[in-house]
Amino acid sequence: MLEIKNIYKTFNEGTINEKKVFEDLSLTLEDGDFVTVIGGNGAGKSTMLNIVAGAYSVDEGQVIIDGVDVTKLPEYKRAQYIGRVFQDPRMGTASDMWVEENMSVADSRGHRRGVRWAITGKDRARYREQLKLLDLGLEDRLKTKMGLLSGGQRQAVTLLMAAMKKPKLLLLDEHTAALDPKTAAKVLEITDKLIAENKLTVLMVTHNMRDAIAHGNRIIMMNAGKIVLDIKGEDKKKLTVEALLAKFTEASGAEFASDRALLS
């Protein structure tokens, strides 16, 4: 479903601030893979997601989604293949629009909206049923402005919107990092539910080692722009934080350097 093939990326090339991020990075996700990605500061996790989404161009290499080479497509054209949820709950939705209006915009992704665009009673009934799945009481708040929802409620609606059109690929960029632990756990529960129900292929960046181990069928650990660990199946199910740290040290030859991840 996703092929990242031989990617090279350097920022500020030829300047004093030149930084090589990737040199020959490759990664393949099969249809239905739920891959969690973890690594220390500067490992390249978010840069990889931004390259897949089209926010950053590549110097060399290809990004292929479901057999389609999207390497040269701008971010807005890749949106037909990708759903994305950001770390900040305020991103991905419009604060001054109602919940139902935000959902309608997500619902119409990939379709041209004309002057007759409107939310029908049938649409509202469908949105209400979808919001019930979140178990947050939001099915009765269709005409509430998004900006009035809590961070967790808003992130849950954003997740629902990202999954509505069953994208080829769902990108989750530390989407629970800004939430308190209890709310983060609820959003991750909703995440698992939506992914399973819609049979989505997912790439989830997280700073939380326990979450990276507990969710998905495959875990990738990055260091200095390289994938140093790729663990799946039964091996992943048996992982502990201590075992993962030991494997990281063995594979990379360095201690894992991320206080944020270790303290989570």
C-alpha positions as CSV (number, residue, x, y, z in Angstrom):
1,M,0.0,0.0,0.0
2,L,3.0,2.3,0.6
3,E,6.4,2.2,-0.8
4,I,9.1,4.6,0.2
5,K,11.9,3.8,-2.2
6,N,15.5,5.0,-1.9
7,I,14.7,8.4,-0.5
8,Y,17.4,11.1,-0.2
9,K,16.6,14.4,1.6
10,T,18.9,17.3,2.6
11,F,17.7,20.6,4.1
12,N,19.6,23.8,3.4
13,E,21.9,22.1,1.0
14,G,25.1,24.0,0.3
15,T,24.8,26.3,3.3
16,I,26.3,26.4,6.8
17,N,23.0,24.9,8.1
18,E,23.0,21.9,5.7
19,K,21.5,18.8,7.3
20,K,21.3,15.4,5.6
21,V,18.2,13.7,6.9
22,F,17.8,10.6,4.7
23,E,20.3,8.8,2.6
24,D,18.7,5.8,0.7
25,L,15.7,5.4,3.1
26,S,13.3,2.6,2.0
27,L,10.2,1.2,3.7
28,T,7.2,-0.9,2.5
29,L,3.8,-1.1,4.2
30,E,1.5,-4.0,3.1
31,D,-2.3,-3.4,2.8
32,G,-3.7,-3.4,6.3
33,D,-0.4,-2.8,8.1
34,F,-0.6,-0.7,11.3
35,V,2.9,0.5,11.8
36,T,4.0,2.5,14.8
37,V,7.2,4.6,14.5
38,I,9.4,5.7,17.3
39,G,12.9,7.2,17.6
40,G,14.9,9.9,19.4
41,N,15.1,13.6,18.6
42,G,16.1,14.2,15.0
43,A,15.6,10.5,14.0
44,G,13.5,11.6,11.0
45,K,10.1,10.3,12.1
46,S,8.0,13.4,11.3
47,T,10.1,14.2,8.3
48,M,9.3,10.8,6.8
49,L,5.6,11.5,7.4
50,N,5.8,14.9,5.8
51,I,7.6,13.4,2.7
52,V,4.8,10.8,2.4
53,A,2.1,13.5,2.7
54,G,3.9,15.7,0.2
55,A,4.6,18.6,2.6
56,Y,8.4,18.1,1.8
57,S,9.7,17.2,-1.6
58,V,12.5,14.6,-2.0
59,D,16.0,15.1,-3.6
60,E,15.9,11.5,-4.9
61,G,13.7,8.5,-4.7
62,Q,10.0,7.7,-4.9
63,V,6.8,7.6,-2.9
64,I,4.2,5.1,-4.2
65,I,0.8,4.7,-2.7
66,D,-1.3,1.7,-3.8
67,G,0.8,1.4,-7.0
68,V,0.5,5.1,-7.9
69,D,3.7,7.1,-8.0
70,V,2.8,10.3,-6.1
71,T,6.4,11.6,-5.7
72,K,5.8,14.7,-7.8
73,L,2.2,15.3,-6.7
74,P,1.8,18.4,-4.4
75,E,0.3,17.9,-1.0
76,Y,-3.3,18.9,-1.9
77,K,-3.4,16.3,-4.8
78,R,-2.2,13.6,-2.4
79,A,-5.1,14.3,-0.1
80,Q,-7.3,11.9,-2.2
81,Y,-5.1,9.0,-1.0
82,I,-4.2,10.1,2.5
83,G,-6.0,10.9,5.8
84,R,-3.9,12.7,8.3
85,V,-4.2,13.7,12.0
86,F,-1.7,16.1,13.5
87,Q,-0.3,16.6,17.0
88,D,-2.3,19.8,17.6
89,P,-6.0,19.1,17.9
90,R,-6.7,22.5,16.3
91,M,-5.2,21.4,13.0
92,G,-7.3,19.5,10.4
93,T,-10.5,21.2,11.5
94,A,-12.0,24.7,11.3
95,S,-12.7,26.2,14.7
96,D,-15.5,28.6,13.6
97,M,-17.4,25.9,11.7
98,W,-19.9,23.6,13.3
99,V,-19.1,19.9,13.9
100,E,-21.5,18.9,11.1
101,E,-19.9,21.4,8.7
102,N,-16.5,20.1,9.4
103,M,-17.7,16.5,8.8
104,S,-19.4,17.6,5.6
105,V,-16.2,19.1,4.3
106,A,-14.4,15.8,5.0
107,D,-17.3,13.8,3.5
108,S,-17.0,15.7,0.2
109,R,-13.2,15.3,-0.1
110,G,-12.4,14.4,-3.7
111,H,-15.7,15.8,-5.0
112,R,-16.3,19.2,-6.5
113,R,-18.6,21.4,-4.3
114,G,-20.9,23.7,-6.2
115,V,-23.2,26.6,-5.1
116,R,-25.9,24.1,-4.2
117,W,-23.6,22.3,-1.7
118,A,-25.7,21.8,1.5
119,I,-26.0,19.4,4.4
120,T,-29.1,17.2,4.0
121,G,-31.2,15.5,6.7
122,K,-29.8,12.2,5.5
123,D,-26.2,13.6,5.9
124,R,-27.0,14.6,9.5
125,A,-28.4,11.2,10.4
126,R,-25.3,9.6,9.0
127,Y,-23.0,12.0,10.9
128,R,-24.9,11.4,14.1
129,E,-24.5,7.6,13.8
130,Q,-20.7,8.0,13.1
131,L,-20.3,10.3,16.1
132,K,-22.1,7.7,18.3
133,L,-19.1,5.4,17.7
134,L,-16.9,7.8,19.6
135,D,-19.0,7.4,22.8
136,L,-18.4,11.0,23.7
137,G,-22.0,12.3,23.4
138,L,-21.0,14.4,20.3
139,E,-23.9,13.0,18.3
140,D,-26.1,15.7,20.0
141,R,-23.7,18.5,19.3
142,L,-23.7,18.7,15.5
143,K,-24.3,22.5,15.6
144,T,-21.5,23.1,18.2
145,K,-18.5,25.0,16.9
146,M,-15.4,22.8,16.7
147,G,-13.5,25.4,18.7
148,L,-15.7,24.9,21.7
149,L,-14.9,21.2,22.0
150,S,-12.2,19.9,24.3
151,G,-8.8,18.8,22.9
152,G,-9.7,15.2,23.2
153,Q,-13.2,15.6,21.7
154,R,-11.7,17.6,18.8
155,Q,-9.0,15.0,18.1
156,A,-11.6,12.2,18.1
157,V,-13.7,14.0,15.6
158,T,-10.6,14.7,13.5
159,L,-9.8,11.0,13.5
160,L,-13.4,10.2,12.4
161,M,-13.1,12.8,9.6
162,A,-9.7,11.4,8.5
163,A,-11.2,7.9,8.3
164,M,-14.5,8.8,6.7
165,K,-13.5,8.3,3.1
166,K,-11.4,5.2,3.9
167,P,-8.1,6.6,2.6
168,K,-5.5,4.4,1.2
169,L,-3.2,5.5,4.0
170,L,-3.8,7.1,7.4
171,L,-1.0,9.2,8.9
172,L,-1.0,9.8,12.6
173,D,1.7,12.3,13.7
174,E,1.9,12.1,17.5
175,H,-1.8,12.7,17.5
176,T,-2.1,12.1,21.3
177,A,1.0,14.0,22.4
178,A,-0.9,17.2,23.3
179,L,-3.5,15.3,25.4
180,D,-3.5,14.3,29.1
181,P,-2.9,10.6,29.7
182,K,-6.6,9.7,30.3
183,T,-7.8,11.5,27.2
184,A,-4.8,10.1,25.2
185,A,-5.8,6.6,26.1
186,K,-9.4,7.2,25.0
187,V,-8.3,8.7,21.7
188,L,-6.0,5.7,21.1
189,E,-9.0,3.3,21.9
190,I,-11.0,5.2,19.3
191,T,-8.0,5.0,16.9
192,D,-7.9,1.2,17.2
193,K,-11.6,0.9,16.6
194,L,-11.7,3.1,13.5
195,I,-8.7,1.4,12.0
196,A,-10.2,-2.0,12.5
197,E,-13.7,-1.1,11.3
198,N,-12.4,0.6,8.1
199,K,-9.5,-1.9,7.5
200,L,-7.0,1.0,7.1
201,T,-3.3,1.0,6.5
202,V,-1.6,3.2,9.1
203,L,1.7,4.9,9.8
204,M,1.6,6.3,13.4
205,V,4.5,8.3,14.8
206,T,4.5,8.4,18.6
207,H,6.9,9.5,21.3
208,N,5.4,7.0,23.8
209,M,7.3,3.7,23.8
210,R,4.5,1.8,25.5
211,D,1.9,3.0,23.0
212,A,4.3,2.0,20.1
213,I,4.5,-1.5,21.5
214,A,0.8,-1.8,22.5
215,H,-0.7,-0.7,19.2
216,G,-0.5,-2.0,15.6
217,N,1.0,-5.1,14.2
218,R,4.5,-3.7,13.5
219,I,6.9,-1.3,15.1
220,I,9.7,0.6,13.4
221,M,12.5,2.3,15.4
222,M,14.5,5.1,13.7
223,N,17.9,6.6,14.5
224,A,19.7,9.3,12.6
225,G,17.5,9.0,9.5
226,K,17.8,5.2,9.3
227,I,15.4,2.4,10.2
228,V,17.4,0.4,12.8
229,L,14.6,-2.0,14.0
230,D,11.5,-3.4,12.2
231,I,9.6,-5.8,14.4
232,K,6.3,-7.5,13.6
233,G,3.9,-10.3,14.5
234,E,4.6,-12.5,17.5
235,D,8.0,-10.8,18.1
236,K,6.2,-7.5,18.6
237,K,3.6,-9.0,20.9
238,K,6.4,-10.2,23.3
239,L,8.2,-6.8,23.4
240,T,8.7,-4.8,26.6
241,V,10.1,-1.3,26.8
242,E,13.3,-2.8,28.4
243,A,13.7,-5.3,25.6
244,L,13.1,-2.7,22.9
245,L,15.7,-0.4,24.4
246,A,18.2,-3.3,24.5
247,K,17.5,-4.1,20.8
248,F,17.9,-0.5,19.9
249,T,21.3,-0.2,21.5
250,E,22.4,-3.4,19.9
251,A,21.2,-2.4,16.4
252,S,22.4,1.2,16.5
253,G,25.4,1.0,18.7
254,A,24.1,4.0,20.8
255,E,21.9,4.6,23.8
256,F,18.3,5.7,23.0
257,A,18.3,9.5,23.5
258,S,14.8,10.8,24.1
259,D,13.8,11.8,27.6
260,R,10.3,12.5,26.4
261,A,9.9,8.9,25.2
262,L,11.5,7.3,28.2
263,L,9.4,9.3,30.7
264,S,6.1,8.6,28.9
